[in-house]
């Protein structure tokens, strides 16, 4: 995992996670919560804003997948069945984009 990046939402911001990632040398890209914290000595932690914005692509992908009720409610209990439904949802999405009769 060294040299890897973790991109997450503000909900995952914690001092423990930041210390662990510093110890294991993982770059952490999480916007800080607007809470009052104790001031830390040294320079403020850098924040890679363009990389944080790219997580929007993943968030939107999960959002349109959850439009299908079977996926959102985890109706399928077996991993193989869930995988098949996700594949069907992706195929349906591609077909809608390629063969749309709307102008």
N, C-alpha and C positions, 0 to 999 in steps of 0.2 A: 504494500500500500504506500510505500514511500514515494513521494513525488505526486501523489494523487491529490485531487481537489474534492472538497465536500461543499456543495452548494445547497443551502437550505433556507427556509423561511425564518422570520424573526421569532417564531414560536420555539425554535430549537436553540436560541441564544442562551448560553449559560457559561459561567466561569469554569465549571468542571470540564465541560466539553472543550473549551478553548485550551485549558491546561493540558488535557490529554492529547489534543492535536498538535500542540507545540512540542510535547515530549516525543511523539512518534513522527514528527516532521511531516504533517499533512497540512496542506494549505486549506484554511477554513474561510469560506465566503458566505458570511451570514451578516445581514444588517443588524446593528445593535438595537435593542429595544430602548425606548425612551423612558427608562427608569432611572431613578437616582442611584448611582453606584458610588462606591468608594473610589476616590481618585487613585489611579495606578501610577507608580513611578515609571519614568522613561517616556519614549515617544508614543503617541497614540497609534493604535493598530490600523494598518492600511486596509482599504476596502476596494475590491475590484468590481466597480459598478457595471461595466459591460458584461462581465461574466454572470453577475447576479441577474441581469435582465434576460439572459439567455434561458434561464430556468423557466421563463414564461412559456416557452415552447412545450416543455414537458407538462407544465400545469394545464395548458389548453388541451393537450392530447388526452390526459386523464379526464378532463371535463367532458369532452365529446364522447369518450368511451362510456362514461356514467350516464349518458342520455339513454342508453339501453337498460331497461329496468332489470333484466336478468343479471347484468354485470354489477349494477349499483347495489342491488340487494343481496348479492352473492347467492343467488338461487341455486347455481351449480356448486355442489360441494366437492366434487373431485377435481383435482388440478387439471387432468386431461380434458374434462368437459368444459371447464372454465377457459382453458386455452383454445378449444374449438370455437366457443362462442365469441371470444375476442377476435379470432381469425375471421369469423363470419362478419363481425361488426366492421373490421378493417376492409374486407372485400366490399361490403355494402357501401362504405364511405368512398372507396375508390371508384366504384361503379357510378355512384351519384355524381361524383366530380367529372368523370369522363363522359357520361351519357346523359347529362342533364338536358332536358328540352326547354328549359327556361332561357330566355335571352337576356 
